[in-house]
Amino acid sequence: MALWGKTDVLADVPTWLEDDANNTNKSNDRDNAIFVDLTEAGISTNRAKGITGPGWWLYHTDGGRHHAECLVPMKVAAVDAGDLGITGDTADEDAIVADAE
């Protein structure tokens, strides 16, 4: 079984991330994982947040500072990735990663 998948669904989030609701370590929290497709990776507002390429990312803010870490780089088109956000709600993901300029 792969440790991650190539679609924007909860089942494809990297498996090593913590899913405990009481986890305070934001750099290992599955709730902070986002999937970025090729189109989203090229959007200037996403790049300004430090999201510089497609794949699985950990992202959170701290007092206005952006923390973005690429976990699994990959090239996946929007149509192939789906755009559901890891919770199955596009609005949650779109609040972090814009789909268009």
Secondary structure, 3 states (H helix, E strand, C coil): CCCCCCCCCHHHCCCCCECCCCCCCHHHEHHHEEEECHHHHCCHHHHHCCCCCCEEEEEEEECCEEEEEEEEECCCCHHHHCCCCCCCCHHHHHCCCCCCC
